[in-house]
Amino acid sequence: MDTPPQLRADLVLPDLGVTDVIVGVWYARIGERVYHGERVVEVIINGATFDVTAPATGTLIQRSVVPGDHIKTGAVLGAVAADPE
């Protein structure tokens, strides 16, 4: 079942001011409930870690990257099927 576009919230890598970002650990599994602002995935920047948080409350429905991937600002890391408001 596809998630209607208005209920899909992409998990996007924000601009962190660097060009080499590595995907670290996923804290949430596909199908797991996540809450707005909750850490979902870790990224590594110059040896330091940064948590990317859920853009909405709902269910994690997609992981677009895996640990070890090199990504850039704006990359879609995954998606949440957001709860209707």
Backbone torsions as a table, in degrees:
resi	resn	phi	psi	omega
1	MET	NA	126.6	179.1
2	ASP	-81.6	145.7	176.8
3	THR	-84.7	128.6	176.8
4	PRO	-56.1	141.3	-176.5
5	PRO	-54.3	-34.5	-178.2
6	GLN	-71.0	-15.3	179.0
7	LEU	-104.9	0.1	179.7
8	ARG	-94.1	127.2	177.2
9	ALA	-119.7	111.0	-179.5
10	ASP	-72.5	141.8	175.2
11	LEU	-93.0	106.0	-170.9
12	VAL	-112.7	138.3	176.3
13	LEU	-71.7	118.2	179.3
14	PRO	-72.2	167.7	176.6
15	ASP	-72.2	111.3	-178.8
16	LEU	-104.4	6.7	175.8
17	GLY	78.6	13.3	178.5
18	VAL	-133.5	163.7	-178.7
19	THR	-104.8	-21.7	-178.2
20	ASP	-110.1	103.2	179.5
21	VAL	-120.9	134.8	-179.0
22	ILE	-115.3	136.1	176.3
23	VAL	-71.8	130.9	178.0
24	GLY	-99.8	-116.4	-173.8
25	VAL	-99.3	138.4	169.0
26	TRP	-86.1	129.4	177.5
27	TYR	-91.8	-20.4	-177.8
28	ALA	-118.8	145.4	177.8
29	ARG	-99.1	157.3	174.8
30	ILE	-56.4	133.8	-179.9
31	GLY	88.9	-7.0	-179.6
32	GLU	-84.8	143.0	177.3
33	ARG	-74.8	135.5	176.4
34	VAL	-128.4	156.9	-177.6
35	TYR	-118.5	144.8	-179.7
36	HIS	-49.1	127.3	178.9
37	GLY	87.5	-7.6	178.4
38	GLU	-76.6	140.6	178.7
39	ARG	-66.9	136.1	-176.7
40	VAL	-119.1	-39.8	-178.3
41	VAL	-146.9	145.9	178.1
42	GLU	-99.7	140.0	170.9
43	VAL	-121.5	154.3	-176.9
44	ILE	-115.8	128.3	-178.8
45	ILE	-128.1	114.0	179.2
46	ASN	49.9	39.2	178.4
47	GLY	86.5	-11.9	177.4
48	ALA	-96.4	151.6	-179.6
49	THR	-104.3	151.4	179.4
50	PHE	-141.1	133.8	179.0
51	ASP	-94.0	132.9	172.5
52	VAL	-97.2	131.2	-173.0
53	THR	-104.0	161.9	-179.9
54	ALA	-65.3	133.4	-179.9
55	PRO	-78.7	-12.5	-177.7
56	ALA	-160.5	163.7	173.3
57	THR	-84.8	133.1	-180.0
58	GLY	167.5	-145.5	-177.1
59	THR	-118.7	131.8	175.8
60	LEU	-68.7	119.2	-176.3
61	ILE	-112.7	-10.6	-177.1
62	GLN	-154.0	140.1	167.8
63	ARG	-119.7	117.2	-176.3
64	SER	-94.3	-12.0	-178.2
65	VAL	-133.1	161.4	178.4
66	VAL	-124.1	157.2	177.2
67	PRO	-51.5	134.8	-179.1
68	GLY	99.0	-17.8	177.5
69	ASP	-64.1	141.7	172.7
70	HIS	-95.6	127.5	-175.0
71	ILE	-131.7	167.8	-178.9
72	LYS	-122.6	163.9	176.1
73	THR	-49.1	135.4	178.2
74	GLY	89.5	-6.5	179.6
75	ALA	-63.8	139.7	175.3
76	VAL	-85.0	117.2	-177.4
77	LEU	-87.5	-28.3	-177.7
78	GLY	178.2	-165.9	-178.1
79	ALA	-149.8	150.8	176.8
80	VAL	-118.6	133.6	169.6
81	ALA	-83.7	105.1	-173.5
82	ALA	-74.0	144.1	174.1
83	ASP	-65.2	140.9	175.4
84	PRO	-64.3	145.1	-178.9
85	GLU	-84.2	NA	NA
